[in-house]
Amino acid sequence: MRLKIFCCPECARGRRFASLAALNIHIGKNHNVPYKIILKNNIPYIKRKAERAQGAYIKEIVPSH
Ligand SMILES: [Zn+2]
């Protein structure tokens, strides 16, 4: 079995963690992000905590002139 290493997507230098649990704890403590990372089909996948917020974009205010 190969050991997976997960990189933090929020750290500029991509801190590495040996497990998803450790990565999620790091993200929760160090980054104020509304998601956690899970494994989906064995691929790291960003899962938003607020599912209903997905796809709700803030409208861009464009000057009319
Ligand atoms: Zn980080």
N, CA, C, O and the ligand as a Tripos MOL2 file, in Angstrom:
@<TRIPOS>MOLECULE
protein
  261   259    66     0     0
PROTEIN
NO_CHARGES

@<TRIPOS>ATOM
      1 N           0.8400   -1.1960    0.0000 N.3       1 MET1
      2 CA          0.0000    0.0000    0.0000 C.3       1 MET1
      3 C           0.8730    1.2430    0.0000 C.2       1 MET1
      4 O           1.8000    1.3730    0.7990 O.2       1 MET1
      5 N           0.5630    2.1450   -0.9020 N.am      2 ARG2
      6 CA          1.3510    3.3500   -1.0350 C.3       2 ARG2
      7 C           0.8510    4.4150   -0.0460 C.2       2 ARG2
      8 O          -0.3500    4.5950    0.1550 O.2       2 ARG2
      9 N           1.7900    5.0900    0.5420 N.am      3 LEU3
     10 CA          1.4320    6.1490    1.4820 C.3       3 LEU3
     11 C           1.0840    7.4110    0.7000 C.2       3 LEU3
     12 O           1.8660    7.9000   -0.1150 O.2       3 LEU3
     13 N          -0.0950    7.9120    0.9700 N.am      4 LYS4
     14 CA         -0.5110    9.1260    0.2910 C.3       4 LYS4
     15 C          -0.0630   10.3480    1.0840 C.2       4 LYS4
     16 O          -0.0990   10.3610    2.3150 O.2       4 LYS4
     17 N           0.3550   11.3640    0.3550 N.am      5 ILE5
     18 CA          0.7220   12.6320    0.9780 C.3       5 ILE5
     19 C          -0.2250   13.6910    0.4300 C.2       5 ILE5
     20 O          -0.3950   13.8280   -0.7820 O.2       5 ILE5
     21 N          -0.8240   14.4210    1.3260 N.am      6 PHE6
     22 CA         -1.7740   15.4440    0.9120 C.3       6 PHE6
     23 C          -1.1720   16.8260    1.1300 C.2       6 PHE6
     24 O          -0.6340   17.1190    2.1970 O.2       6 PHE6
     25 N          -1.2680   17.6680    0.1120 N.am      7 CYS7
     26 CA         -0.7500   19.0270    0.2170 C.3       7 CYS7
     27 C          -1.8920   19.9760    0.5510 C.2       7 CYS7
     28 O          -3.0020   19.8540    0.0320 O.2       7 CYS7
     29 N          -1.5930   20.9160    1.4230 N.am      8 CYS8
     30 CA         -2.5850   21.9350    1.7670 C.3       8 CYS8
     31 C          -2.7480   22.8840    0.5840 C.2       8 CYS8
     32 O          -1.7720   23.4870    0.1380 O.2       8 CYS8
     33 N          -3.9780   23.0240    0.0670 N.am      9 PRO9
     34 CA         -4.1800   23.9110   -1.0870 C.3       9 PRO9
     35 C          -4.1450   25.3880   -0.7210 C.2       9 PRO9
     36 O          -4.0900   26.2390   -1.6080 O.2       9 PRO9
     37 N          -4.1740   25.7050    0.5660 N.am     10 GLU10
     38 CA         -4.2210   27.0990    1.0060 C.3      10 GLU10
     39 C          -2.8410   27.6460    1.3470 C.2      10 GLU10
     40 O          -2.6300   28.8580    1.3040 O.2      10 GLU10
     41 N          -1.9200   26.7880    1.6790 N.am     11 CYS11
     42 CA         -0.5760   27.2420    2.0130 C.3      11 CYS11
     43 C           0.1980   27.5210    0.7220 C.2      11 CYS11
     44 O           0.1520   26.7500   -0.2360 O.2      11 CYS11
     45 N           0.9020   28.6390    0.7330 N.am     12 ALA12
     46 CA          1.6600   29.0170   -0.4600 C.3      12 ALA12
     47 C           2.7170   27.9640   -0.7800 C.2      12 ALA12
     48 O           2.9870   27.6720   -1.9450 O.2      12 ALA12
     49 N           3.3020   27.4090    0.2520 N.am     13 ARG13
     50 CA          4.3440   26.4210    0.0140 C.3      13 ARG13
     51 C           3.7870   24.9930   -0.0040 C.2      13 ARG13
     52 O           4.5390   24.0360   -0.1860 O.2      13 ARG13
     53 N           2.4840   24.8510    0.1810 N.am     14 GLY14
     54 CA          1.8680   23.5380    0.1180 C.3      14 GLY14
     55 C           2.3500   22.5960    1.1970 C.2      14 GLY14
     56 O           3.0140   21.6010    0.9050 O.2      14 GLY14
     57 N           2.0260   22.8960    2.4370 N.am     15 ARG15
     58 CA          2.4230   22.0060    3.5320 C.3      15 ARG15
     59 C           1.8850   20.6060    3.3130 C.2      15 ARG15
     60 O           0.7640   20.4280    2.8350 O.2      15 ARG15
     61 N           2.6730   19.6350    3.6560 N.am     16 ARG16
     62 CA          2.2860   18.2610    3.3710 C.3      16 ARG16
     63 C           1.8510   17.5320    4.6290 C.2      16 ARG16
     64 O           2.3870   17.7400    5.7180 O.2      16 ARG16
     65 N           0.8600   16.6680    4.4410 N.am     17 PHE17
     66 CA          0.3220   15.9000    5.5560 C.3      17 PHE17
     67 C           0.1740   14.4470    5.1300 C.2      17 PHE17
     68 O          -0.1180   14.1360    3.9750 O.2      17 PHE17
     69 N           0.3830   13.5800    6.0940 N.am     18 ALA18
     70 CA          0.3510   12.1460    5.7970 C.3      18 ALA18
     71 C          -1.0670   11.6030    5.7730 C.2      18 ALA18
     72 O          -1.3000   10.4960    5.2890 O.2      18 ALA18
     73 N          -2.0180   12.3740    6.2920 N.am     19 SER19
     74 CA         -3.3950   11.8890    6.2740 C.3      19 SER19
     75 C          -4.3550   13.0390    6.0380 C.2      19 SER19
     76 O          -4.0450   14.1980    6.3150 O.2      19 SER19
     77 N          -5.5180   12.7000    5.5250 N.am     20 LEU20
     78 CA         -6.5410   13.7160    5.3020 C.3      20 LEU20
     79 C          -7.0020   14.3210    6.6120 C.2      20 LEU20
     80 O          -7.2890   15.5160    6.6810 O.2      20 LEU20
     81 N          -7.0740   13.5090    7.6470 N.am     21 ALA21
     82 CA         -7.5150   14.0210    8.9410 C.3      21 ALA21
     83 C          -6.5710   15.1150    9.4220 C.2      21 ALA21
     84 O          -7.0210   16.1580    9.8960 O.2      21 ALA21
     85 N          -5.2780   14.8850    9.3050 N.am     22 ALA22
     86 CA         -4.2950   15.8800    9.7340 C.3      22 ALA22
     87 C          -4.4140   17.1390    8.8800 C.2      22 ALA22
     88 O          -4.3040   18.2530    9.3930 O.2      22 ALA22
     89 N          -4.6360   16.9630    7.5920 N.am     23 LEU23
     90 CA         -4.7880   18.1070    6.6920 C.3      23 LEU23
     91 C          -6.0240   18.9200    7.0630 C.2      23 LEU23
     92 O          -5.9710   20.1490    7.1030 O.2      23 LEU23
     93 N          -7.1380   18.2380    7.3350 N.am     24 ASN24
     94 CA         -8.3650   18.9550    7.6840 C.3      24 ASN24
     95 C          -8.2310   19.6850    9.0110 C.2      24 ASN24
     96 O          -8.7730   20.7780    9.1750 O.2      24 ASN24
     97 N          -7.5220   19.0970    9.9490 N.am     25 ILE25
     98 CA         -7.2970   19.7840   11.2280 C.3      25 ILE25
     99 C          -6.4640   21.0410   10.9910 C.2      25 ILE25
    100 O          -6.7530   22.0990   11.5490 O.2      25 ILE25
    101 N          -5.4430   20.9200   10.1700 N.am     26 HIS26
    102 CA         -4.5930   22.0620    9.8380 C.3      26 HIS26
    103 C          -5.4170   23.1600    9.1640 C.2      26 HIS26
    104 O          -5.3090   24.3300    9.5320 O.2      26 HIS26
    105 N          -6.2350   22.7900    8.1870 N.am     27 ILE27
    106 CA         -7.0540   23.7670    7.4660 C.3      27 ILE27
    107 C          -8.0070   24.4660    8.4320 C.2      27 ILE27
    108 O          -8.1760   25.6840    8.3830 O.2      27 ILE27
    109 N          -8.6260   23.6770    9.3080 N.am     28 GLY28
    110 CA         -9.5660   24.2530   10.2570 C.3      28 GLY28
    111 C          -8.9080   25.2310   11.2120 C.2      28 GLY28
    112 O          -9.5080   26.2320   11.6030 O.2      28 GLY28
    113 N          -7.6720   24.9350   11.5830 N.am     29 LYS29
    114 CA         -6.9850   25.7900   12.5540 C.3      29 LYS29
    115 C          -6.3530   27.0110   11.9090 C.2      29 LYS29
    116 O          -6.3340   28.0900   12.5030 O.2      29 LYS29
    117 N          -5.8380   26.8480   10.7020 N.am     30 ASN30
    118 CA         -5.0010   27.8830   10.1030 C.3      30 ASN30
    119 C          -5.6540   28.6780    8.9840 C.2      30 ASN30
    120 O          -5.2240   29.7900    8.6770 O.2      30 ASN30
    121 N          -6.6650   28.1270    8.3890 N.am     31 HIS31
    122 CA         -7.2830   28.8160    7.2590 C.3      31 HIS31
    123 C          -8.7770   28.9150    7.5040 C.2      31 HIS31
    124 O          -9.4240   27.9580    7.9310 O.2      31 HIS31
    125 N          -9.2950   30.0680    7.2300 N.am     32 ASN32
    126 CA        -10.7220   30.2740    7.4280 C.3      32 ASN32
    127 C         -11.4570   29.9570    6.1250 C.2      32 ASN32
    128 O         -11.8710   30.8560    5.3930 O.2      32 ASN32
    129 N         -11.6090   28.6730    5.8570 N.am     33 VAL33
    130 CA        -12.2310   28.2580    4.6060 C.3      33 VAL33
    131 C         -13.4830   27.4380    4.8950 C.2      33 VAL33
    132 O         -13.5340   26.7040    5.8820 O.2      33 VAL33
    133 N         -14.4970   27.5620    4.0300 N.am     34 PRO34
    134 CA        -15.7670   26.8690    4.2770 C.3      34 PRO34
    135 C         -15.8100   25.4730    3.6840 C.2      34 PRO34
    136 O         -16.8640   25.0290    3.2280 O.2      34 PRO34
    137 N         -14.6970   24.7810    3.6830 N.am     35 TYR35
    138 CA        -14.7480   23.4290    3.1300 C.3      35 TYR35
    139 C         -13.7960   22.5140    3.8740 C.2      35 TYR35
    140 O         -12.9470   22.9500    4.6510 O.2      35 TYR35
    141 N         -13.9680   21.2540    3.6120 N.am     36 LYS36
    142 CA        -12.9820   20.2870    4.0560 C.3      36 LYS36
    143 C         -12.6730   19.3760    2.8830 C.2      36 LYS36
    144 O         -13.3870   19.3560    1.8800 O.2      36 LYS36
    145 N         -11.6070   18.6350    3.0290 N.am     37 ILE37
    146 CA        -11.1850   17.8030    1.9150 C.3      37 ILE37
    147 C         -11.4860   16.3480    2.2380 C.2      37 ILE37
    148 O         -11.1100   15.8330    3.2910 O.2      37 ILE37
    149 N         -12.1660   15.7090    1.3170 N.am     38 ILE38
    150 CA        -12.4980   14.2940    1.4870 C.3      38 ILE38
    151 C         -11.9070   13.5150    0.3240 C.2      38 ILE38
    152 O         -11.4200   14.0950   -0.6470 O.2      38 ILE38
    153 N         -11.9560   12.2190    0.4340 N.am     39 LEU39
    154 CA        -11.5570   11.3880   -0.6910 C.3      39 LEU39
    155 C         -12.8050   10.9250   -1.4170 C.2      39 LEU39
    156 O         -13.6930   10.3070   -0.8290 O.2      39 LEU39
    157 N         -12.8600   11.2310   -2.6980 N.am     40 LYS40
    158 CA        -13.9730   10.8070   -3.5190 C.3      40 LYS40
    159 C         -13.3860   10.0000   -4.6660 C.2      40 LYS40
    160 O         -12.5860   10.5130   -5.4480 O.2      40 LYS40
    161 N         -13.7830    8.7420   -4.7640 N.am     41 ASN41
    162 CA        -13.1920    7.8410   -5.7610 C.3      41 ASN41
    163 C         -11.6730    7.8440   -5.6750 C.2      41 ASN41
    164 O         -10.9680    7.7860   -6.6820 O.2      41 ASN41
    165 N         -11.1880    7.9140   -4.4180 N.am     42 ASN42
    166 CA         -9.7570    7.8770   -4.1490 C.3      42 ASN42
    167 C          -9.0130    9.1250   -4.6260 C.2      42 ASN42
    168 O          -7.7870    9.1190   -4.7390 O.2      42 ASN42
    169 N          -9.7570   10.1830   -4.9020 N.am     43 ILE43
    170 CA         -9.1510   11.4350   -5.3400 C.3      43 ILE43
    171 C          -9.5270   12.5140   -4.3320 C.2      43 ILE43
    172 O         -10.6940   12.6140   -3.9510 O.2      43 ILE43
    173 N          -8.5790   13.3140   -3.8960 N.am     44 PRO44
    174 CA         -8.9080   14.4080   -2.9770 C.3      44 PRO44
    175 C          -9.9380   15.3420   -3.6050 C.2      44 PRO44
    176 O          -9.8220   15.7440   -4.7630 O.2      44 PRO44
    177 N         -10.9310   15.6660   -2.8200 N.am     45 TYR45
    178 CA        -12.0710   16.4070   -3.3450 C.3      45 TYR45
    179 C         -12.4800   17.4530   -2.3200 C.2      45 TYR45
    180 O         -12.6010   17.1500   -1.1330 O.2      45 TYR45
    181 N         -12.6910   18.6710   -2.7690 N.am     46 ILE46
    182 CA        -13.0890   19.7460   -1.8610 C.3      46 ILE46
    183 C         -14.5910   19.6970   -1.6530 C.2      46 ILE46
    184 O         -15.3690   19.8530   -2.5940 O.2      46 ILE46
    185 N         -14.9840   19.4780   -0.4170 N.am     47 LYS47
    186 CA        -16.4040   19.4050   -0.1000 C.3      47 LYS47
    187 C         -16.7830   20.6100    0.7400 C.2      47 LYS47
    188 O         -16.2680   20.8050    1.8410 O.2      47 LYS47
    189 N         -17.6770   21.4050    0.2150 N.am     48 ARG48
    190 CA        -18.1060   22.5920    0.9380 C.3      48 ARG48
    191 C         -19.0520   22.2020    2.0560 C.2      48 ARG48
    192 O         -19.9000   21.3220    1.9050 O.2      48 ARG48
    193 N         -18.8860   22.8810    3.1840 N.am     49 LYS49
    194 CA        -19.7320   22.5670    4.3370 C.3      49 LYS49
    195 C         -21.1640   23.0130    4.0900 C.2      49 LYS49
    196 O         -22.1080   22.3450    4.5110 O.2      49 LYS49
    197 N         -21.3270   24.1480    3.4020 N.am     50 ALA50
    198 CA        -22.6630   24.6570    3.1130 C.3      50 ALA50
    199 C         -23.0060   24.3100    1.6740 C.2      50 ALA50
    200 O         -22.6820   25.0550    0.7490 O.2      50 ALA50
    201 N         -23.6650   23.1720    1.4930 N.am     51 GLU51
    202 CA        -23.9620   22.7140    0.1450 C.3      51 GLU51
    203 C         -24.8600   23.6930   -0.6060 C.2      51 GLU51
    204 O         -24.7310   23.8680   -1.8180 O.2      51 GLU51
    205 N         -25.7500   24.3140    0.1150 N.am     52 ARG52
    206 CA        -26.7040   25.2090   -0.5560 C.3      52 ARG52
    207 C         -26.0420   26.4950   -1.0340 C.2      52 ARG52
    208 O         -26.5770   27.2020   -1.8870 O.2      52 ARG52
    209 N         -24.8740   26.7860   -0.4740 N.am     53 ALA53
    210 CA        -24.1850   27.9940   -0.8930 C.3      53 ALA53
    211 C         -23.5220   27.8050   -2.2540 C.2      53 ALA53
    212 O         -23.1390   28.7660   -2.9210 O.2      53 ALA53
    213 N         -23.4000   26.5370   -2.6460 N.am     54 GLN54
    214 CA        -22.7240   26.2640   -3.9000 C.3      54 GLN54
    215 C         -23.5030   26.8410   -5.0700 C.2      54 GLN54
    216 O         -24.7110   26.6300   -5.1830 O.2      54 GLN54
    217 N         -22.8300   27.5530   -5.9190 N.am     55 GLY55
    218 CA        -23.4720   28.1130   -7.0970 C.3      55 GLY55
    219 C         -24.1500   29.4360   -6.8420 C.2      55 GLY55
    220 O         -24.7300   30.0260   -7.7530 O.2      55 GLY55
    221 N         -24.0820   29.9140   -5.5940 N.am     56 ALA56
    222 CA        -24.6760   31.2090   -5.3050 C.3      56 ALA56
    223 C         -23.5900   32.2620   -5.4330 C.2      56 ALA56
    224 O         -22.8390   32.5220   -4.4920 O.2      56 ALA56
    225 N         -23.5210   32.8510   -6.5890 N.am     57 TYR57
    226 CA        -22.4780   33.8310   -6.8410 C.3      57 TYR57
    227 C         -22.9420   35.2190   -6.4450 C.2      57 TYR57
    228 O         -24.1140   35.5740   -6.5710 O.2      57 TYR57
    229 N         -21.9960   35.9770   -5.9700 N.am     58 ILE58
    230 CA        -22.2940   37.3800   -5.6940 C.3      58 ILE58
    231 C         -22.2360   38.1350   -7.0170 C.2      58 ILE58
    232 O         -21.2740   38.0210   -7.7770 O.2      58 ILE58
    233 N         -23.2800   38.9040   -7.2700 N.am     59 LYS59
    234 CA        -23.3320   39.6220   -8.5480 C.3      59 LYS59
    235 C         -22.2740   40.7080   -8.5810 C.2      59 LYS59
    236 O         -22.0640   41.4490   -7.6200 O.2      59 LYS59
    237 N         -21.6290   40.7680   -9.7090 N.am     60 GLU60
    238 CA        -20.6060   41.7760   -9.8940 C.3      60 GLU60
    239 C         -21.2850   43.1020  -10.2120 C.2      60 GLU60
    240 O         -22.1850   43.1720  -11.0490 O.2      60 GLU60
    241 N         -20.8450   44.1310   -9.5390 N.am     61 ILE61
    242 CA        -21.4390   45.4420   -9.8040 C.3      61 ILE61
    243 C         -20.6350   46.1190  -10.9220 C.2      61 ILE61
    244 O         -19.4560   46.4370  -10.7690 O.2      61 ILE61
    245 N         -21.3080   46.3190  -12.0220 N.am     62 VAL62
    246 CA        -20.6370   46.9080  -13.1810 C.3      62 VAL62
    247 C         -21.1350   48.3270  -13.3790 C.2      62 VAL62
    248 O         -22.3420   48.5520  -13.4710 O.2      62 VAL62
    249 N         -20.2380   49.2720  -13.4450 N.am     63 PRO63
    250 CA        -20.6770   50.6530  -13.6920 C.3      63 PRO63
    251 C         -21.3520   50.7440  -15.0530 C.2      63 PRO63
    252 O         -20.8930   50.1250  -16.0130 O.2      63 PRO63
    253 N         -22.4240   51.4990  -15.1470 N.am     64 SER64
    254 CA        -23.2020   51.5570  -16.3790 C.3      64 SER64
    255 C         -22.5220   52.4020  -17.4470 C.2      64 SER64
    256 O         -22.8930   52.3270  -18.6190 O.2      64 SER64
    257 N         -21.5520   53.1910  -17.0710 N.am     65 HIS65
    258 CA        -20.8820   54.0150  -18.0780 C.3      65 HIS65
    259 C         -19.4090   53.7070  -18.1620 C.2      65 HIS65
    260 O         -18.6960   54.3140  -18.9610 O.2      65 HIS65
    261 ZN         -2.2960   25.3320    5.0200 Zn       66 ZN66
@<TRIPOS>BOND
     1     1     2 1
     2     2     3 1
     3     3     4 2
     4     3     5 am
     5     5     6 1
     6     6     7 1
     7     7     8 2
     8     7     9 am
     9     9    10 1
    10    10    11 1
    11    11    12 2
    12    11    13 am
    13    13    14 1
    14    14    15 1
    15    15    16 2
    16    15    17 am
    17    17    18 1
    18    18    19 1
    19    19    20 2
    20    19    21 am
    21    21    22 1
    22    22    23 1
    23    23    24 2
    24    23    25 am
    25    25    26 1
    26    26    27 1
    27    27    28 2
    28    27    29 am
    29    29    30 1
    30    30    31 1
    31    31    32 2
    32    31    33 am
    33    33    34 1
    34    34    35 1
    35    35    36 2
    36    35    37 am
    37    37    38 1
    38    38    39 1
    39    39    40 2
    40    39    41 am
    41    41    42 1
    42    42    43 1
    43    43    44 2
    44    43    45 am
    45    45    46 1
    46    46    47 1
    47    47    48 2
    48    47    49 am
    49    49    50 1
    50    50    51 1
    51    51    52 2
    52    51    53 am
    53    53    54 1
    54    54    55 1
    55    55    56 2
    56    55    57 am
    57    57    58 1
    58    58    59 1
    59    59    60 2
    60    59    61 am
    61    61    62 1
    62    62    63 1
    63    63    64 2
    64    63    65 am
    65    65    66 1
    66    66    67 1
    67    67    68 2
    68    67    69 am
    69    69    70 1
    70    70    71 1
    71    71    72 2
    72    71    73 am
    73    73    74 1
    74    74    75 1
    75    75    76 2
    76    75    77 am
    77    77    78 1
    78    78    79 1
    79    79    80 2
    80    79    81 am
    81    81    82 1
    82    82    83 1
    83    83    84 2
    84    83    85 am
    85    85    86 1
    86    86    87 1
    87    87    88 2
    88    87    89 am
    89    89    90 1
    90    90    91 1
    91    91    92 2
    92    91    93 am
    93    93    94 1
    94    94    95 1
    95    95    96 2
    96    95    97 am
    97    97    98 1
    98    98    99 1
    99    99   100 2
   100    99   101 am
   101   101   102 1
   102   102   103 1
   103   103   104 2
   104   103   105 am
   105   105   106 1
   106   106   107 1
   107   107   108 2
   108   107   109 am
   109   109   110 1
   110   110   111 1
   111   111   112 2
   112   111   113 am
   113   113   114 1
   114   114   115 1
   115   115   116 2
   116   115   117 am
   117   117   118 1
   118   118   119 1
   119   119   120 2
   120   119   121 am
   121   121   122 1
   122   122   123 1
   123   123   124 2
   124   123   125 am
   125   125   126 1
   126   126   127 1
   127   127   128 2
   128   127   129 am
   129   129   130 1
   130   130   131 1
   131   131   132 2
   132   131   133 am
   133   133   134 1
   134   134   135 1
   135   135   136 2
   136   135   137 am
   137   137   138 1
   138   138   139 1
   139   139   140 2
   140   139   141 am
   141   141   142 1
   142   142   143 1
   143   143   144 2
   144   143   145 am
   145   145   146 1
   146   146   147 1
   147   147   148 2
   148   147   149 am
   149   149   150 1
   150   150   151 1
   151   151   152 2
   152   151   153 am
   153   153   154 1
   154   154   155 1
   155   155   156 2
   156   155   157 am
   157   157   158 1
   158   158   159 1
   159   159   160 2
   160   159   161 am
   161   161   162 1
   162   162   163 1
   163   163   164 2
   164   163   165 am
   165   165   166 1
   166   166   167 1
   167   167   168 2
   168   167   169 am
   169   169   170 1
   170   170   171 1
   171   171   172 2
   172   171   173 am
   173   173   174 1
   174   174   175 1
   175   175   176 2
   176   175   177 am
   177   177   178 1
   178   178   179 1
   179   179   180 2
   180   179   181 am
   181   181   182 1
   182   182   183 1
   183   183   184 2
   184   183   185 am
   185   185   186 1
   186   186   187 1
   187   187   188 2
   188   187   189 am
   189   189   190 1
   190   190   191 1
   191   191   192 2
   192   191   193 am
   193   193   194 1
   194   194   195 1
   195   195   196 2
   196   195   197 am
   197   197   198 1
   198   198   199 1
   199   199   200 2
   200   199   201 am
   201   201   202 1
   202   202   203 1
   203   203   204 2
   204   203   205 am
   205   205   206 1
   206   206   207 1
   207   207   208 2
   208   207   209 am
   209   209   210 1
   210   210   211 1
   211   211   212 2
   212   211   213 am
   213   213   214 1
   214   214   215 1
   215   215   216 2
   216   215   217 am
   217   217   218 1
   218   218   219 1
   219   219   220 2
   220   219   221 am
   221   221   222 1
   222   222   223 1
   223   223   224 2
   224   223   225 am
   225   225   226 1
   226   226   227 1
   227   227   228 2
   228   227   229 am
   229   229   230 1
   230   230   231 1
   231   231   232 2
   232   231   233 am
   233   233   234 1
   234   234   235 1
   235   235   236 2
   236   235   237 am
   237   237   238 1
   238   238   239 1
   239   239   240 2
   240   239   241 am
   241   241   242 1
   242   242   243 1
   243   243   244 2
   244   243   245 am
   245   245   246 1
   246   246   247 1
   247   247   248 2
   248   247   249 am
   249   249   250 1
   250   250   251 1
   251   251   252 2
   252   251   253 am
   253   253   254 1
   254   254   255 1
   255   255   256 2
   256   255   257 am
   257   257   258 1
   258   258   259 1
   259   259   260 2
@<TRIPOS>SUBSTRUCTURE
     1 MET1         2 RESIDUE 1 A MET
     2 ARG2         6 RESIDUE 1 A ARG
     3 LEU3        10 RESIDUE 1 A LEU
     4 LYS4        14 RESIDUE 1 A LYS
     5 ILE5        18 RESIDUE 1 A ILE
     6 PHE6        22 RESIDUE 1 A PHE
     7 CYS7        26 RESIDUE 1 A CYS
     8 CYS8        30 RESIDUE 1 A CYS
     9 PRO9        34 RESIDUE 1 A PRO
    10 GLU10       38 RESIDUE 1 A GLU
    11 CYS11       42 RESIDUE 1 A CYS
    12 ALA12       46 RESIDUE 1 A ALA
    13 ARG13       50 RESIDUE 1 A ARG
    14 GLY14       54 RESIDUE 1 A GLY
    15 ARG15       58 RESIDUE 1 A ARG
    16 ARG16       62 RESIDUE 1 A ARG
    17 PHE17       66 RESIDUE 1 A PHE
    18 ALA18       70 RESIDUE 1 A ALA
    19 SER19       74 RESIDUE 1 A SER
    20 LEU20       78 RESIDUE 1 A LEU
    21 ALA21       82 RESIDUE 1 A ALA
    22 ALA22       86 RESIDUE 1 A ALA
    23 LEU23       90 RESIDUE 1 A LEU
    24 ASN24       94 RESIDUE 1 A ASN
    25 ILE25       98 RESIDUE 1 A ILE
    26 HIS26      102 RESIDUE 1 A HIS
    27 ILE27      106 RESIDUE 1 A ILE
    28 GLY28      110 RESIDUE 1 A GLY
    29 LYS29      114 RESIDUE 1 A LYS
    30 ASN30      118 RESIDUE 1 A ASN
    31 HIS31      122 RESIDUE 1 A HIS
    32 ASN32      126 RESIDUE 1 A ASN
    33 VAL33      130 RESIDUE 1 A VAL
    34 PRO34      134 RESIDUE 1 A PRO
    35 TYR35      138 RESIDUE 1 A TYR
    36 LYS36      142 RESIDUE 1 A LYS
    37 ILE37      146 RESIDUE 1 A ILE
    38 ILE38      150 RESIDUE 1 A ILE
    39 LEU39      154 RESIDUE 1 A LEU
    40 LYS40      158 RESIDUE 1 A LYS
    41 ASN41      162 RESIDUE 1 A ASN
    42 ASN42      166 RESIDUE 1 A ASN
    43 ILE43      170 RESIDUE 1 A ILE
    44 PRO44      174 RESIDUE 1 A PRO
    45 TYR45      178 RESIDUE 1 A TYR
    46 ILE46      182 RESIDUE 1 A ILE
    47 LYS47      186 RESIDUE 1 A LYS
    48 ARG48      190 RESIDUE 1 A ARG
    49 LYS49      194 RESIDUE 1 A LYS
    50 ALA50      198 RESIDUE 1 A ALA
    51 GLU51      202 RESIDUE 1 A GLU
    52 ARG52      206 RESIDUE 1 A ARG
    53 ALA53      210 RESIDUE 1 A ALA
    54 GLN54      214 RESIDUE 1 A GLN
    55 GLY55      218 RESIDUE 1 A GLY
    56 ALA56      222 RESIDUE 1 A ALA
    57 TYR57      226 RESIDUE 1 A TYR
    58 ILE58      230 RESIDUE 1 A ILE
    59 LYS59      234 RESIDUE 1 A LYS
    60 GLU60      238 RESIDUE 1 A GLU
    61 ILE61      242 RESIDUE 1 A ILE
    62 VAL62      246 RESIDUE 1 A VAL
    63 PRO63      250 RESIDUE 1 A PRO
    64 SER64      254 RESIDUE 1 A SER
    65 HIS65      258 RESIDUE 1 A HIS
    66 ZN66       261 GROUP 0 **** ****
